[in-house]
Amino acid sequence: MSRPPLPAAPPMDMALPSVRSVTPQSSDTASPRPPRPPRPGKHGRDPVEEAKRKNEAEEWRCRAYEHEDLADIRSRVDPFWRICSFVQQYKPGQQHVKKALEREHVLRLIHQHLEFYGLSKASKRLATEAGIHHDTQPLPEDESRLLFFLRNSIRRVDAIYDMTLEQHENTAPLEDLLCVMSLFEIEKEEEEMQNSTNDVNIWEEGSGDQYITFTDDPDSPEGEAKKKIIKAATLNKLVCKLTSDTGFDQSFVDMFLMTYKSFTTPDILLSKIIQRFQAPESAKEELGEKSIHLVQMRVSVVLKKWISLYVQDFESENVLSQLQMFISFLRSSDNKTSRSNAKLLQTAYQKASESSRQSKVRMFKTAAPAPKVNMHTIFQPKISIYDIDPEEVARQLSLADFEIYHTIRPSELLGQAWSKPKTKHKSPNVLKFISRFNNLSTWVATSIIKVPKVKARTKLMARMIKIAEHLRALNNFNGCMAILSGLNQASVHRLRWTRKELPPRSVQTLAELEETLSSNNAFKVYREVLASTNPPCIPYLGVYLTDLTFIDENPNNLNGLVNFFKRRLIYNVISRVQQYQDTFYNLQPVWQIQRLLLKLPTLDEDTMHRLSLKREPRKAERAEIE
């Protein structure tokens, strides 16, 4: 079969769009794209003529790709364009690798490639012009190193390309994968944190304001002398406070262990704690054996608490090996107390590890209330969420929400990790909870917009308000806020005739819920209600994320010292998130309803806006709409 001739080339001034953006079409279906609305032309060109030229170029390219040779070339070039597009958008690669890959390294790769394929003249010329050493002996490699690295790059890019440039909704999984593959650089702040390992031995550091500063405790009772607390300090001084021989400050230990990842790393902290245990002879002579013994006891207590609360911090091979070496050191000691502490730490680690792998057994003193379901319809294959009692919908929503909420770890809330592209992988459960909120909110708006007639739409809106009322009764403030957010989306809020026909009871309920969850005065009413709420409860996470964002505007360091007062503020917020995480809802899961709630259908914002205008056109009277 003869190949089709190449089509005539377009005029030289006709700019061809990127090869990457075109999909080959057959000759009977290929058609030019309609030109966009004319915009002011470049370099004085007529906009209409410019659009026409671009249209002709597009048509020419579609025909060109019908040719087998060009299609073959395109299939070979596509991986290169994918890499270029990927690099331009995400700029992957760790900084130390970029710095190490100097110009000479790249030239040597090219030189070896030319030698491997027997292009000796070209390789000699490259060596001469680039000023690199030319080895006349044949290289022992069995393949081109340059091709090896390029193939590896193409494989890595292909593994994630489908998640990148053309599917923006998959950004979060992409970032997770990039971090696993070490293709994202860590934040500059974290890089500095890991590099500043504080090489000064904990027993050799001096004293004075250059190492630690204090301030008044704002929580001191009125009428009493203000208690002094640490404002800023070096890591050494914070660890000394953590394991002080003059008194054990439980609240300080809790604050430190919850927030330390914002200013150091687990392996650095563990090395400092072990360093604190191993007091030199000079310290023993200065402080006395009794004080050193107390310090060592504090070290064991703090380590045990750290392991029990945050065993996931010891998942790293480096950190775990440090811990096991320290336990072995204690076990081989002549001191009976040290051997006892070794057993204590080993048992604590084993229990915490087993506990982290097992799901918690939920024990309740009373039986869960019977689900409000119709036994004749609940087992039908096409059950609808709109056929289920609103209270039962609220119950199942609360169970689904709590499953995510109780898994949020304190470290996920440090440094606004959930909001930064390169650190989102550190906050998987926070992001899952946010996604759950957004999905529920959009589902509410979508469900209402999809209903074509006013009366049916009003009935569904009233039903959503009823579900929100039951969520409030269950102390699920996050779910309640999600539904209110859906009702207040622009495409739903503008449906004035739908709102006007709401029953008075629904209008009153909606007003009460909006008053409780109003953002006025930094959610003042909501905070007061939450303070008097007993668990089980799911607080509105958005308030805490906002608080943490404001706190994070304060500097991490003050005059080179760790700003620990900032960490105290962070601890106060995160501890309120933790307050309700351990009390589960005593409700019976209904699998059929849970399955529906985990796959809520939604429309995008533009589609909802178009449908909203169709349901109730602007300035339309009631008689003009269905």
MOGICOR-V42711 format. One record per residue. N is the residue number from 1. RES is the residue in one letter. PHI is phi in whole degrees, -180 to 180 (* if undefined). PSI is psi in whole degrees, 0 to 359 (* if undefined). OMEGA is omega in degrees with one decimal (999 if undefined). Layout:
BEGIN
n->[N | N]
res->[RES | RES]
phi->[PHI | PHI]
psi->[PSI | PSI]
omega->[OMEGA | OMEGA]
END
This chain:
BEGIN
n->[1 | 2 | 3 | 4 | 5 | 6 | 7 | 8 | 9 | 10 | 11 | 12 | 13 | 14 | 15 | 16 | 17 | 18 | 19 | 20 | 21 | 22 | 23 | 24 | 25 | 26 | 27 | 28 | 29 | 30 | 31 | 32 | 33 | 34 | 35 | 36 | 37 | 38 | 39 | 40 | 41 | 42 | 43 | 44 | 45 | 46 | 47 | 48 | 49 | 50 | 51 | 52 | 53 | 54 | 55 | 56 | 57 | 58 | 59 | 60 | 61 | 62 | 63 | 64 | 65 | 66 | 67 | 68 | 69 | 70 | 71 | 72 | 73 | 74 | 75 | 76 | 77 | 78 | 79 | 80 | 81 | 82 | 83 | 84 | 85 | 86 | 87 | 88 | 89 | 90 | 91 | 92 | 93 | 94 | 95 | 96 | 97 | 98 | 99 | 100 | 101 | 102 | 103 | 104 | 105 | 106 | 107 | 108 | 109 | 110 | 111 | 112 | 113 | 114 | 115 | 116 | 117 | 118 | 119 | 120 | 121 | 122 | 123 | 124 | 125 | 126 | 127 | 128 | 129 | 130 | 131 | 132 | 133 | 134 | 135 | 136 | 137 | 138 | 139 | 140 | 141 | 142 | 143 | 144 | 145 | 146 | 147 | 148 | 149 | 150 | 151 | 152 | 153 | 154 | 155 | 156 | 157 | 158 | 159 | 160 | 161 | 162 | 163 | 164 | 165 | 166 | 167 | 168 | 169 | 170 | 171 | 172 | 173 | 174 | 175 | 176 | 177 | 178 | 179 | 180 | 181 | 182 | 183 | 184 | 185 | 186 | 187 | 188 | 189 | 190 | 191 | 192 | 193 | 194 | 195 | 196 | 197 | 198 | 199 | 200 | 201 | 202 | 203 | 204 | 205 | 206 | 207 | 208 | 209 | 210 | 211 | 212 | 213 | 214 | 215 | 216 | 217 | 218 | 219 | 220 | 221 | 222 | 223 | 224 | 225 | 226 | 227 | 228 | 229 | 230 | 231 | 232 | 233 | 234 | 235 | 236 | 237 | 238 | 239 | 240 | 241 | 242 | 243 | 244 | 245 | 246 | 247 | 248 | 249 | 250 | 251 | 252 | 253 | 254 | 255 | 256 | 257 | 258 | 259 | 260 | 261 | 262 | 263 | 264 | 265 | 266 | 267 | 268 | 269 | 270 | 271 | 272 | 273 | 274 | 275 | 276 | 277 | 278 | 279 | 280 | 281 | 282 | 283 | 284 | 285 | 286 | 287 | 288 | 289 | 290 | 291 | 292 | 293 | 294 | 295 | 296 | 297 | 298 | 299 | 300 | 301 | 302 | 303 | 304 | 305 | 306 | 307 | 308 | 309 | 310 | 311 | 312 | 313 | 314 | 315 | 316 | 317 | 318 | 319 | 320 | 321 | 322 | 323 | 324 | 325 | 326 | 327 | 328 | 329 | 330 | 331 | 332 | 333 | 334 | 335 | 336 | 337 | 338 | 339 | 340 | 341 | 342 | 343 | 344 | 345 | 346 | 347 | 348 | 349 | 350 | 351 | 352 | 353 | 354 | 355 | 356 | 357 | 358 | 359 | 360 | 361 | 362 | 363 | 364 | 365 | 366 | 367 | 368 | 369 | 370 | 371 | 372 | 373 | 374 | 375 | 376 | 377 | 378 | 379 | 380 | 381 | 382 | 383 | 384 | 385 | 386 | 387 | 388 | 389 | 390 | 391 | 392 | 393 | 394 | 395 | 396 | 397 | 398 | 399 | 400 | 401 | 402 | 403 | 404 | 405 | 406 | 407 | 408 | 409 | 410 | 411 | 412 | 413 | 414 | 415 | 416 | 417 | 418 | 419 | 420 | 421 | 422 | 423 | 424 | 425 | 426 | 427 | 428 | 429 | 430 | 431 | 432 | 433 | 434 | 435 | 436 | 437 | 438 | 439 | 440 | 441 | 442 | 443 | 444 | 445 | 446 | 447 | 448 | 449 | 450 | 451 | 452 | 453 | 454 | 455 | 456 | 457 | 458 | 459 | 460 | 461 | 462 | 463 | 464 | 465 | 466 | 467 | 468 | 469 | 470 | 471 | 472 | 473 | 474 | 475 | 476 | 477 | 478 | 479 | 480 | 481 | 482 | 483 | 484 | 485 | 486 | 487 | 488 | 489 | 490 | 491 | 492 | 493 | 494 | 495 | 496 | 497 | 498 | 499 | 500 | 501 | 502 | 503 | 504 | 505 | 506 | 507 | 508 | 509 | 510 | 511 | 512 | 513 | 514 | 515 | 516 | 517 | 518 | 519 | 520 | 521 | 522 | 523 | 524 | 525 | 526 | 527 | 528 | 529 | 530 | 531 | 532 | 533 | 534 | 535 | 536 | 537 | 538 | 539 | 540 | 541 | 542 | 543 | 544 | 545 | 546 | 547 | 548 | 549 | 550 | 551 | 552 | 553 | 554 | 555 | 556 | 557 | 558 | 559 | 560 | 561 | 562 | 563 | 564 | 565 | 566 | 567 | 568 | 569 | 570 | 571 | 572 | 573 | 574 | 575 | 576 | 577 | 578 | 579 | 580 | 581 | 582 | 583 | 584 | 585 | 586 | 587 | 588 | 589 | 590 | 591 | 592 | 593 | 594 | 595 | 596 | 597 | 598 | 599 | 600 | 601 | 602 | 603 | 604 | 605 | 606 | 607 | 608 | 609 | 610 | 611 | 612 | 613 | 614 | 615 | 616 | 617 | 618 | 619 | 620 | 621 | 622 | 623 | 624 | 625 | 626]
res->[M | S | R | P | P | L | P | A | A | P | P | M | D | M | A | L | P | S | V | R | S | V | T | P | Q | S | S | D | T | A | S | P | R | P | P | R | P | P | R | P | G | K | H | G | R | D | P | V | E | E | A | K | R | K | N | E | A | E | E | W | R | C | R | A | Y | E | H | E | D | L | A | D | I | R | S | R | V | D | P | F | W | R | I | C | S | F | V | Q | Q | Y | K | P | G | Q | Q | H | V | K | K | A | L | E | R | E | H | V | L | R | L | I | H | Q | H | L | E | F | Y | G | L | S | K | A | S | K | R | L | A | T | E | A | G | I | H | H | D | T | Q | P | L | P | E | D | E | S | R | L | L | F | F | L | R | N | S | I | R | R | V | D | A | I | Y | D | M | T | L | E | Q | H | E | N | T | A | P | L | E | D | L | L | C | V | M | S | L | F | E | I | E | K | E | E | E | E | M | Q | N | S | T | N | D | V | N | I | W | E | E | G | S | G | D | Q | Y | I | T | F | T | D | D | P | D | S | P | E | G | E | A | K | K | K | I | I | K | A | A | T | L | N | K | L | V | C | K | L | T | S | D | T | G | F | D | Q | S | F | V | D | M | F | L | M | T | Y | K | S | F | T | T | P | D | I | L | L | S | K | I | I | Q | R | F | Q | A | P | E | S | A | K | E | E | L | G | E | K | S | I | H | L | V | Q | M | R | V | S | V | V | L | K | K | W | I | S | L | Y | V | Q | D | F | E | S | E | N | V | L | S | Q | L | Q | M | F | I | S | F | L | R | S | S | D | N | K | T | S | R | S | N | A | K | L | L | Q | T | A | Y | Q | K | A | S | E | S | S | R | Q | S | K | V | R | M | F | K | T | A | A | P | A | P | K | V | N | M | H | T | I | F | Q | P | K | I | S | I | Y | D | I | D | P | E | E | V | A | R | Q | L | S | L | A | D | F | E | I | Y | H | T | I | R | P | S | E | L | L | G | Q | A | W | S | K | P | K | T | K | H | K | S | P | N | V | L | K | F | I | S | R | F | N | N | L | S | T | W | V | A | T | S | I | I | K | V | P | K | V | K | A | R | T | K | L | M | A | R | M | I | K | I | A | E | H | L | R | A | L | N | N | F | N | G | C | M | A | I | L | S | G | L | N | Q | A | S | V | H | R | L | R | W | T | R | K | E | L | P | P | R | S | V | Q | T | L | A | E | L | E | E | T | L | S | S | N | N | A | F | K | V | Y | R | E | V | L | A | S | T | N | P | P | C | I | P | Y | L | G | V | Y | L | T | D | L | T | F | I | D | E | N | P | N | N | L | N | G | L | V | N | F | F | K | R | R | L | I | Y | N | V | I | S | R | V | Q | Q | Y | Q | D | T | F | Y | N | L | Q | P | V | W | Q | I | Q | R | L | L | L | K | L | P | T | L | D | E | D | T | M | H | R | L | S | L | K | R | E | P | R | K | A | E | R | A | E | I | E]
phi->[* | -77 | -78 | -68 | -68 | -68 | -70 | -62 | -71 | -74 | -57 | -65 | -86 | -88 | -77 | -81 | -66 | -59 | -59 | -63 | -91 | -109 | -107 | -59 | -128 | -74 | -65 | -83 | -115 | -64 | -150 | -67 | -72 | -65 | -65 | -71 | -56 | -58 | -123 | -54 | -72 | -88 | 55 | 78 | -71 | -72 | -57 | -66 | -65 | -64 | -64 | -65 | -62 | -63 | -65 | -67 | -63 | -63 | -65 | -63 | -67 | -59 | -70 | -62 | -73 | -73 | -74 | -61 | -64 | -68 | -63 | -67 | -61 | -62 | -65 | -80 | -83 | -51 | -57 | -64 | -65 | -62 | -63 | -60 | -64 | -63 | -65 | -63 | -82 | -106 | 45 | -77 | 113 | -82 | -60 | -67 | -73 | -60 | -66 | -73 | -83 | -81 | -57 | -64 | -63 | -64 | -62 | -66 | -63 | -66 | -61 | -65 | -64 | -64 | -64 | -60 | -93 | 75 | -90 | -67 | -63 | -65 | -68 | -66 | -64 | -61 | -62 | -67 | -72 | -89 | 73 | -108 | -70 | -104 | -88 | -79 | -78 | -63 | -79 | -79 | -60 | -95 | -160 | -71 | -64 | -61 | -65 | -59 | -67 | -66 | -61 | -63 | -63 | -63 | -61 | -68 | -69 | -60 | -65 | -124 | -62 | -63 | -94 | -108 | -71 | -107 | -135 | -66 | -70 | -97 | -58 | -62 | -60 | -60 | -63 | -59 | -65 | -61 | -68 | -63 | -85 | 59 | -96 | -99 | -74 | -74 | -59 | -55 | -61 | -70 | -62 | -63 | -62 | -75 | -79 | -88 | -83 | 54 | -70 | -68 | -60 | -60 | -89 | -106 | -70 | -76 | -128 | 128 | -66 | -75 | -114 | -159 | -130 | -125 | -148 | -73 | -77 | -66 | -93 | -65 | -59 | -66 | 89 | -107 | -63 | -67 | -78 | -90 | -128 | -71 | -92 | -152 | -164 | -74 | -61 | -58 | -68 | -67 | -68 | -62 | -65 | -61 | -121 | -66 | -89 | -96 | 165 | -105 | -96 | -62 | -65 | -65 | -60 | -62 | -61 | -62 | -65 | -76 | -113 | -60 | -67 | -85 | -139 | -156 | -121 | -57 | -70 | -67 | -62 | -62 | -64 | -70 | -66 | -66 | -61 | -64 | -68 | -88 | -70 | -73 | -61 | -61 | -70 | -65 | -70 | -75 | -95 | 97 | -60 | -64 | -65 | -64 | -63 | -64 | -59 | -65 | -65 | -62 | -58 | -64 | -64 | -64 | -61 | -61 | -66 | -60 | -63 | -65 | -87 | -134 | -63 | -64 | -68 | -103 | -73 | -64 | -60 | -65 | -68 | -64 | -66 | -60 | -63 | -65 | -65 | -67 | -63 | -64 | -61 | -65 | -66 | -90 | -73 | -77 | -80 | -64 | -63 | -63 | -64 | -65 | -66 | -61 | -65 | -62 | -69 | -63 | -65 | -61 | -67 | -63 | -64 | -65 | -65 | -65 | -64 | -68 | -88 | -106 | -79 | -71 | -81 | -97 | -104 | -127 | -78 | -123 | -75 | -70 | -63 | -66 | -61 | -90 | -130 | -88 | -65 | -83 | -112 | -64 | -96 | -72 | -66 | -114 | -69 | -107 | -65 | -78 | -94 | -99 | -55 | -56 | -66 | -69 | -61 | -63 | -61 | -69 | -62 | -65 | -63 | -67 | -65 | -68 | -58 | -85 | -57 | -74 | -94 | -67 | -95 | -55 | -63 | -70 | -103 | -92 | 62 | 51 | -58 | -67 | -106 | -108 | -53 | -87 | -125 | -60 | -64 | -82 | -124 | -62 | -78 | -63 | -65 | -65 | -68 | -63 | -62 | -62 | -60 | -65 | -66 | -65 | -62 | -69 | -63 | -59 | -64 | -61 | -60 | -71 | -64 | -68 | -76 | -76 | -104 | -59 | -62 | -67 | -67 | -64 | -62 | -69 | -63 | -63 | -67 | -62 | -65 | -65 | -62 | -62 | -64 | -69 | -63 | -64 | -65 | -88 | 63 | -92 | -69 | -66 | -66 | -62 | -65 | -62 | -69 | -61 | -63 | -65 | -67 | -102 | -63 | -54 | -68 | -96 | -62 | -78 | -77 | -67 | -72 | -65 | -69 | -65 | -94 | -64 | -62 | -55 | -62 | -68 | -62 | -66 | -61 | -61 | -64 | -67 | -65 | -67 | -68 | -64 | -102 | -65 | -84 | -60 | 53 | 57 | 61 | -58 | -64 | -60 | -62 | -67 | -65 | -63 | -62 | -103 | -94 | -95 | -69 | -72 | -159 | -123 | -70 | -75 | -66 | -57 | -65 | -68 | -64 | -66 | -59 | -66 | -64 | -65 | -63 | -69 | -70 | -72 | -67 | -72 | -129 | -124 | 53 | 83 | -105 | -65 | -75 | -77 | -63 | -63 | -66 | -63 | -64 | -63 | -59 | -60 | -75 | -65 | -65 | -73 | -66 | -71 | -53 | -110 | -77 | -101 | -107 | -84 | -77 | -87 | -131 | -92 | -66 | -114 | -57 | -62 | -78 | -58 | -62 | -67 | -73 | -86 | -133 | -78 | -74 | -137 | -113 | -77 | -62 | -64 | -64 | -63 | -66 | -64 | -64 | -61 | -67 | -71 | -67 | -137 | -60 | -58 | 61 | -76 | -86 | -59 | -70 | -90 | -122 | -72]
psi->[129 | 146 | 147 | 145 | 154 | 137 | 160 | 141 | 151 | 168 | 154 | 331 | 5 | 111 | 122 | 133 | 172 | 139 | 327 | 333 | 0 | 139 | 125 | 142 | 155 | 162 | 331 | 349 | 345 | 132 | 147 | 147 | 144 | 135 | 150 | 163 | 137 | 139 | 165 | 127 | 159 | 148 | 34 | 6 | 152 | 127 | 322 | 316 | 321 | 317 | 323 | 316 | 317 | 322 | 319 | 322 | 320 | 317 | 319 | 318 | 320 | 320 | 323 | 323 | 354 | 339 | 132 | 319 | 317 | 321 | 322 | 316 | 317 | 319 | 331 | 328 | 333 | 314 | 323 | 315 | 325 | 315 | 314 | 314 | 318 | 313 | 319 | 322 | 318 | 345 | 58 | 171 | 137 | 146 | 319 | 332 | 317 | 318 | 323 | 331 | 80 | 171 | 319 | 324 | 316 | 316 | 322 | 324 | 316 | 319 | 315 | 325 | 315 | 319 | 318 | 322 | 14 | 17 | 67 | 323 | 315 | 321 | 322 | 319 | 318 | 316 | 319 | 311 | 327 | 348 | 33 | 158 | 132 | 115 | 121 | 343 | 145 | 141 | 143 | 348 | 145 | 7 | 165 | 125 | 325 | 314 | 323 | 312 | 322 | 316 | 319 | 319 | 317 | 318 | 317 | 320 | 316 | 327 | 335 | 359 | 320 | 342 | 2 | 267 | 334 | 357 | 78 | 338 | 346 | 21 | 316 | 310 | 325 | 312 | 323 | 313 | 320 | 319 | 322 | 323 | 5 | 35 | 346 | 137 | 147 | 156 | 148 | 320 | 317 | 324 | 316 | 321 | 319 | 330 | 331 | 81 | 1 | 74 | 347 | 129 | 139 | 334 | 351 | 350 | 143 | 192 | 164 | 177 | 340 | 350 | 333 | 139 | 156 | 162 | 168 | 143 | 115 | 343 | 6 | 138 | 145 | 143 | 350 | 160 | 136 | 128 | 141 | 133 | 162 | 129 | 310 | 150 | 165 | 165 | 320 | 313 | 327 | 320 | 324 | 318 | 322 | 325 | 37 | 144 | 353 | 354 | 147 | 111 | 98 | 319 | 323 | 319 | 315 | 314 | 313 | 309 | 330 | 327 | 357 | 334 | 349 | 354 | 356 | 186 | 160 | 319 | 323 | 316 | 315 | 319 | 324 | 321 | 318 | 321 | 322 | 324 | 321 | 74 | 135 | 167 | 324 | 322 | 323 | 322 | 323 | 316 | 334 | 153 | 324 | 315 | 318 | 321 | 319 | 318 | 315 | 325 | 318 | 320 | 314 | 319 | 314 | 317 | 317 | 317 | 318 | 313 | 316 | 321 | 324 | 57 | 335 | 341 | 345 | 15 | 332 | 138 | 322 | 314 | 316 | 320 | 323 | 315 | 314 | 324 | 320 | 319 | 320 | 321 | 315 | 321 | 328 | 3 | 154 | 344 | 126 | 320 | 319 | 317 | 323 | 319 | 325 | 315 | 321 | 315 | 319 | 317 | 318 | 318 | 317 | 316 | 314 | 321 | 315 | 319 | 322 | 335 | 345 | 145 | 146 | 137 | 125 | 109 | 130 | 146 | 336 | 160 | 149 | 146 | 149 | 136 | 142 | 80 | 155 | 111 | 344 | 335 | 341 | 334 | 5 | 144 | 333 | 48 | 141 | 145 | 336 | 351 | 359 | 145 | 133 | 325 | 320 | 325 | 316 | 320 | 312 | 326 | 318 | 319 | 316 | 319 | 319 | 329 | 326 | 315 | 317 | 352 | 354 | 124 | 151 | 321 | 337 | 343 | 8 | 141 | 25 | 39 | 328 | 341 | 357 | 128 | 323 | 356 | 5 | 332 | 343 | 348 | 55 | 319 | 327 | 314 | 323 | 321 | 319 | 316 | 321 | 316 | 311 | 322 | 316 | 317 | 314 | 326 | 319 | 311 | 316 | 314 | 318 | 316 | 327 | 336 | 122 | 329 | 146 | 311 | 316 | 324 | 319 | 319 | 319 | 322 | 319 | 325 | 318 | 321 | 322 | 318 | 317 | 323 | 318 | 324 | 320 | 320 | 331 | 5 | 26 | 79 | 329 | 314 | 321 | 316 | 324 | 318 | 318 | 322 | 320 | 319 | 336 | 8 | 146 | 319 | 336 | 320 | 331 | 351 | 75 | 326 | 327 | 317 | 323 | 333 | 7 | 143 | 149 | 323 | 318 | 320 | 317 | 315 | 316 | 318 | 320 | 318 | 318 | 328 | 318 | 319 | 20 | 144 | 1 | 140 | 45 | 46 | 41 | 311 | 315 | 316 | 321 | 319 | 315 | 323 | 333 | 12 | 132 | 148 | 161 | 149 | 146 | 101 | 161 | 111 | 332 | 327 | 315 | 320 | 323 | 315 | 314 | 325 | 317 | 317 | 323 | 349 | 341 | 150 | 147 | 331 | 149 | 112 | 41 | 0 | 151 | 123 | 87 | 338 | 324 | 319 | 328 | 317 | 318 | 317 | 318 | 323 | 311 | 325 | 331 | 329 | 319 | 338 | 325 | 8 | 341 | 357 | 109 | 161 | 132 | 72 | 153 | 118 | 138 | 107 | 319 | 322 | 320 | 319 | 319 | 320 | 340 | 351 | 63 | 126 | 137 | 157 | 157 | 167 | 318 | 317 | 317 | 321 | 318 | 317 | 322 | 317 | 329 | 320 | 314 | 92 | 156 | 137 | 19 | 142 | 164 | 323 | 343 | 353 | 160 | *]
omega->[-178.7 | 180.0 | 178.2 | 179.3 | 176.8 | 177.4 | 178.3 | -178.8 | 178.1 | 176.6 | -175.1 | -176.9 | -178.9 | -177.3 | 177.7 | 175.0 | -178.2 | 177.5 | -173.3 | -168.5 | -173.8 | 174.2 | -178.5 | 178.6 | 177.3 | -174.0 | -177.6 | -180.0 | -176.9 | 177.4 | -179.1 | 176.0 | 176.6 | -178.3 | 176.4 | 177.0 | -176.6 | 174.3 | 178.6 | -176.6 | 178.2 | 175.7 | 175.3 | -179.8 | 176.3 | -177.2 | -178.7 | 179.4 | -179.8 | 178.6 | 179.5 | 179.4 | 179.0 | -179.9 | 179.4 | 178.5 | 179.3 | -179.7 | 178.9 | -177.1 | 177.8 | 178.7 | -177.8 | -176.9 | 174.3 | -179.6 | -173.7 | -177.8 | -179.8 | 177.8 | 178.6 | 178.2 | -178.8 | -179.7 | 178.4 | -176.0 | -176.1 | 178.6 | 178.8 | 179.7 | 178.6 | 179.4 | -179.5 | -179.4 | -179.7 | -178.3 | -179.6 | -176.1 | -171.1 | 179.0 | -176.3 | 177.3 | -179.1 | -172.3 | -177.7 | 177.1 | 179.4 | -179.5 | -177.1 | -176.2 | -177.2 | -178.3 | -177.6 | 178.5 | 179.8 | 179.8 | 178.9 | 176.7 | 179.9 | 179.6 | 179.3 | 178.8 | 179.8 | 178.6 | -177.5 | -178.3 | 173.0 | 179.1 | -171.0 | -179.9 | -179.2 | -178.9 | 178.0 | -179.7 | 178.3 | -179.8 | -179.0 | -175.9 | -177.6 | 179.0 | 177.5 | -177.1 | 177.6 | -179.5 | -178.3 | 179.3 | 177.9 | -179.1 | -175.6 | -175.8 | 179.2 | 172.9 | 178.3 | 178.4 | 179.6 | 178.8 | 179.1 | -179.3 | 179.7 | 178.3 | 179.2 | 178.4 | -179.6 | 178.6 | -177.9 | 179.9 | 179.1 | -178.1 | -175.4 | -173.5 | -177.6 | -177.9 | -168.9 | -162.1 | -175.1 | -178.4 | -172.7 | -178.9 | -179.1 | -175.9 | -175.3 | 177.1 | 178.1 | -178.0 | 176.4 | -177.5 | 178.5 | -178.9 | 177.6 | -179.0 | 179.5 | 179.9 | 176.3 | 174.7 | 173.3 | -179.9 | 179.5 | -178.4 | -179.4 | 179.4 | 178.0 | -179.2 | -177.8 | -178.8 | -178.2 | -174.0 | 177.8 | -174.0 | -179.4 | 178.5 | -174.8 | -178.5 | -176.3 | -178.4 | -178.6 | 179.3 | -179.8 | -176.0 | 178.9 | 179.8 | -177.9 | 176.1 | -175.9 | 175.7 | 178.4 | 177.2 | -179.3 | -179.1 | 178.5 | -179.9 | 179.3 | 178.9 | 179.0 | 178.0 | -178.6 | 176.9 | 179.0 | 177.8 | -178.9 | 175.0 | 179.0 | -177.6 | 172.1 | 177.3 | 179.0 | -177.9 | 177.2 | 178.0 | 175.8 | 177.6 | -179.7 | -174.3 | -175.0 | 177.6 | -177.4 | 179.7 | -177.9 | -178.6 | -175.6 | -178.7 | 178.2 | 178.5 | 179.5 | 179.3 | -176.7 | -176.1 | 179.6 | -170.6 | -171.8 | -178.1 | 177.5 | 178.0 | 173.1 | -177.6 | -179.0 | -177.2 | 177.5 | -179.5 | -179.1 | 179.2 | 178.5 | 179.2 | 177.6 | 177.2 | 178.5 | -179.7 | -173.8 | -177.9 | 177.1 | -178.8 | -179.8 | 179.0 | 179.2 | 178.5 | -177.7 | -174.6 | -177.7 | -177.9 | -177.2 | -179.9 | 179.8 | 178.5 | 178.0 | 178.0 | -179.1 | 174.8 | 178.5 | 178.3 | 179.9 | 179.9 | -179.5 | 178.8 | 179.1 | 179.8 | 178.1 | 179.9 | -176.4 | -175.6 | -171.9 | -177.6 | 179.0 | 177.3 | -177.0 | -179.9 | 178.8 | -178.8 | -178.8 | -178.2 | -178.4 | 179.4 | 175.6 | -178.8 | -178.4 | 177.1 | 179.2 | 177.8 | 177.6 | 177.3 | 179.1 | -176.5 | -178.3 | -177.8 | 175.1 | -177.5 | -177.9 | -179.8 | 178.8 | 178.3 | 177.6 | 178.4 | 177.5 | 178.8 | -179.7 | -178.8 | 179.5 | 178.3 | 179.7 | -179.5 | -179.8 | 179.9 | -178.8 | 179.6 | 179.0 | -179.3 | -178.9 | -179.8 | -177.6 | 175.8 | -177.6 | 176.1 | -176.4 | -177.6 | 178.5 | -179.5 | -179.7 | 179.3 | 177.7 | 177.6 | -179.6 | 179.1 | 178.5 | -178.6 | 175.3 | -175.6 | 179.4 | -175.2 | -172.6 | -178.1 | 177.6 | -176.6 | -176.9 | 178.1 | -179.3 | 179.1 | -178.5 | 178.8 | -175.2 | 178.7 | -178.4 | 179.6 | 178.9 | 175.0 | 179.4 | 178.5 | -177.5 | 174.5 | -179.2 | 177.3 | -179.3 | 179.7 | -176.5 | 178.5 | 178.0 | -174.8 | -174.5 | 178.3 | -179.6 | -179.3 | 179.8 | -177.5 | 179.4 | -175.5 | -179.2 | 172.4 | -178.5 | -176.9 | -176.6 | -173.5 | -177.0 | -175.9 | -174.2 | 179.5 | -178.4 | -179.4 | 179.3 | -176.2 | -174.9 | -176.1 | 174.6 | -180.0 | 178.0 | 179.7 | 177.0 | 179.2 | 177.7 | 178.1 | -177.8 | 179.8 | 179.2 | 180.0 | -179.0 | 177.2 | 178.5 | -179.8 | -179.5 | -177.8 | -178.7 | -177.8 | -176.9 | -177.1 | -172.5 | -173.0 | -173.9 | -175.6 | 178.8 | 179.4 | 178.0 | 178.9 | 179.5 | 178.4 | 177.9 | 178.5 | 178.0 | 178.4 | 178.4 | 178.0 | 178.5 | 178.5 | 178.6 | 176.3 | 177.4 | 179.1 | 178.5 | -177.7 | 174.7 | -177.2 | -179.9 | 178.1 | 178.8 | 178.8 | 178.9 | 179.7 | 176.6 | 178.0 | 177.2 | 179.2 | -178.1 | 172.8 | -172.2 | -176.9 | 178.8 | -176.1 | -177.5 | -178.7 | -171.8 | -179.7 | 176.0 | 179.9 | -177.4 | -177.3 | 175.1 | 176.7 | 179.9 | 179.7 | 179.6 | 179.2 | -179.9 | 179.4 | -179.9 | 180.0 | -179.9 | 179.2 | 179.8 | 177.1 | -179.8 | -175.4 | 179.1 | 179.3 | -179.5 | 178.6 | 177.2 | 177.3 | -175.6 | -178.0 | -179.7 | -179.1 | 179.3 | 179.0 | -178.3 | -178.3 | -179.2 | -177.9 | 176.3 | 177.7 | 3.5 | -175.5 | 172.5 | -178.8 | 176.6 | -173.2 | -177.5 | 179.1 | -178.7 | 178.8 | 176.5 | 178.3 | -178.5 | 178.1 | 178.5 | -179.7 | -176.1 | 176.1 | 175.6 | -178.1 | 177.6 | -177.5 | 175.5 | -178.5 | 177.7 | 179.1 | 177.3 | 178.8 | -175.5 | 176.3 | 175.3 | 179.4 | 176.3 | 178.2 | 178.7 | 179.4 | -179.2 | -179.9 | -176.3 | 179.2 | 175.9 | 174.2 | -178.4 | -171.3 | -174.3 | -171.8 | -173.4 | 179.5 | -175.3 | 175.2 | 176.1 | -178.0 | -178.4 | 177.5 | 174.5 | -171.3 | -176.8 | 179.5 | 178.8 | -178.8 | 178.7 | -175.6 | 179.2 | 179.1 | -177.8 | -178.9 | -178.8 | 174.1 | 177.5 | -172.7 | -179.1 | 179.4 | 179.1 | -179.6 | 178.2 | 178.7 | 179.8 | 178.3 | 177.4 | -179.5 | 179.4 | 179.3 | 179.8 | 177.3 | 179.2 | 174.9 | -176.5 | -177.5 | -175.8 | -179.1 | -176.5 | 999]
END
